[in-house]
Amino acid sequence: MSEILHELVLASEKAACIARACREEETLFQLLIEEKKEDEKNKKFLTDFKTLADVLVQEVIKFDLGKKFPGLEKNVKGEESNEFTNELGEKIIVKVCPTEEETARLLQKVLDNNEPAAKKLAQAVHQNLVVTDKTLDASNVNIPQTDLAVWVDPIDSTYQYIRGSADVMPSKGIYPKGLQCVTILIGVYHIDTGLPVMGVVNQPFAIKDPETNRWKSQWYWGLSYKDTNICSVQFSAINGETTKKLECGLSDHGACEKNSYGVVTSSAESGNILRSLTAVCGKNLHFAAGAGYKCLCVIQGLVDFYVFSEDTTFKWDSCAPHAILKSMGGGMLDLSECLKIVKQRKKLLDRPDLLYNSEIQEATGADKWANKGGLVAYRSEEHLERFLDLFVQHLQLQNDLHQ
């Protein structure tokens, strides 16, 4: 199983190289944007886009996993279809061909006969990368390959990828928008239980070299299965910044100081939710683009929770970071179910985990795989119930005021 995770890390880094290659030439990049069809759109946005980078990354992950683990590619699911339309209106099925030359010829059709650009992308697709990780290499966990399936979000926060700036400054380590909010998400779940077991989150635009202006990526991985929990995240320091120490929890018997929790959410969140979060968090409420990046803020310890009540995140957004959080002792739950339990003054004994093996029967298109009840991502079991209790108190107060 650790061999699969190692391959996922390699695939994420190859995907990051493709994402960067697609942005390096402005003329090339403008050719890549295609508006999504109605049933593919995320209703959160008035317009949504897919790019050749999205489609190509997803196909590369499928191809590389299938080459190393035959059959697994059949259980790889993702956000994008592999049909692309070029400027001439030709519909082309994007795939990875057996050789670099064949892939280049296929991509040349997509790119309106732009041979140099097609060759550049094909080279990125077929390159051989090496990734070394002592912790990952030392792990030895066995799960039958037939028990596993994969969710892929090839480029999360596509809008930031297309329009995002490289010059956004972070606030308390958190980027509200920009290229840093772009992530590549590869999550593996157990087909029978629906629970995540492995995940990789890659930031293709994590670090910019001031001399060359070239970007480098940073990746995070986690594995959680039965009694085995390992991850790449160092708890003492991440990215050179000391992780936040939580000083408030259930052991305080309700003596938690106001505004001690850090939360990240979306600016599109509803008014009552935002007012309630502000009451609990004060100045420690942050906003950021990209579901994957907001989850990463929790993984990095920049915030304690990611809260979102809407149904506009999907299984491909949450599976990878959920696996990492689970390996750290945290997790990701259905927010609406959590709120029901807390409102009834019950303990979260049976955690309503997000599950990844079943679709919403009455839904169509992408909505079949929506996180229907919203989500709460957390890194500390100890502080979850206390936070939710405070949040529900303020939420009920807001509802009373607006009735």
Residue, then its C-alpha position, 0 to 999 in steps of 0.5 A: m500500500s505504501e508503494i501506491l502512496h509513493e506513486l501518488v506523490l510522484a503523480s502529484e509532482k508530475a501534475a504540478c510540473i504540467a500545471r506550471a508548464c501550462r502557465e509559462e507561456e501566456t499565448l499557450f495558456q489562453l488557448l487552454i481555457e474552455e467553459k464547462k458545460e451546464d451539468e459540469k459547472n459548480k453552481k457556486f460560480l457564475t462561470d466555471f472553466k476547465t483547462l487542458a491542464d485539468v484534463l491532462v493532469q487527471e489523465v496522467i494520474k490515471f495512466d501512471l497508476g495503471k502502468k504501475f498497478p494494472g487495474l487501479e486506473k479503472n477505479v480512478k474518478g475525478e472532476e473532469s471529462n477528458e473531452f476537449t474542444n479546440e479553437l476550430g471546434e474539433k472534439i478531441i479525447v485527451k489521453v496519455c499515449p504510449t510514447e512522448e511523440e504520440t502524446a505530442r501529436l495528440l496535444q498538437k491537435v488540441l493546441d491548434n497545431n502549436e507544435p512547440a507547446a505540444k512538445k513541451l507538455a508531452q515532455a512534462v507528461h512523460q518525464n521520469l521523476v524521483v521522489t525520496d521520503k524516508t518516512l514513506d519508504a519505511s512504512n509497510v501496510n498491506i491492503p488489497q488493491t481491489d479494495l481501493a478507489v481514487w478521487v482526483d481533483p487535478i487542479d483545485s481552485t481553477y479560477q485562481y489558476i487561471r486568474g490568480s496573482a503571484d503577488v498576494m501577501p498572506s495574513k498570518g500565513i494564510y493566502p486569501k487568494g492567488l496561485q498559492c491557493v491552487t492545489i492538486l488533490i489525490g485521495v484514496y478510499h476503501i471501497d466497502t467502508g467509504l473511508p479515506v485511507m491515503g491522500v496527497v495534497n500538492q501545492p504547485f505554486a508554493i515557493k517562488d524563486p526570486e532570482t529565476n521567478r520559477w515556482k516550486s511545489q510542496w506536497y503533503w501526504g498521509l496514510s490512515y488504515k486500522d492502527t497505522n497512522i503516518c504523515s509527512v507533516q511535522f508537528s513542531a514546524i511547517n514551512g518554517e513557522t511554528t504550528k499553533k498550540l491549542e490551549c482550549g478544549l474540553s478539559d477546560h470544562g467550559a472555561c474556554e476563552k472567547n476568540s481562541y479558535g482559528v477558522v478558515t471559510s469561504s467569503a460565499e458562506s451565509g450571513n448567519i454562519l459568518r456572524s456565528l463564526t465571528a462570535v466564536c473566533g473574532k479576528n481569528l476568522h480567515f477567508a481563502a480560495g479553494a477547498g483544498y487550500k482551506c483544508l491545507c490550512v488546517i493540516q498546516g496548523l494555521v487554523d484549527f477548523y475549516v467550516f463550510s455549510e454549503d453543498t458546493t464542495f465535492k468528494w474530489d475536493s475532500c478525500a485527499p485532505h481528509a485522509i491526511l487529517k485522519s492520519m494526524g488524529g483529526g478528520m472531516l465530518d458532515l457539518s449538518e449532521c454534527l449540528k443536529i447532534v450538538k443541538q440535541r445535547k448529545k455527544l459526537l460518539d458516532r462521528p458523521d464522517l464524510l464518505y466517498n463510496s456512494e452518490i446522492q441518488e436524486a442528484t444529477g451531474a457533479d451534484k451526485w458527488a457533492n458534500k451535501g451537508g457541508l463540512v467541518a475539517y479539524r486536526s484535534e478530536e479534543h477540541l472539536e465538540r467544544f468548538l461545535d458547542l460554542f458555534v451552535q450556541h451562537l448560531q441559535l442566537q443568530n437564528d432567534l434574532h432573525q426570526 
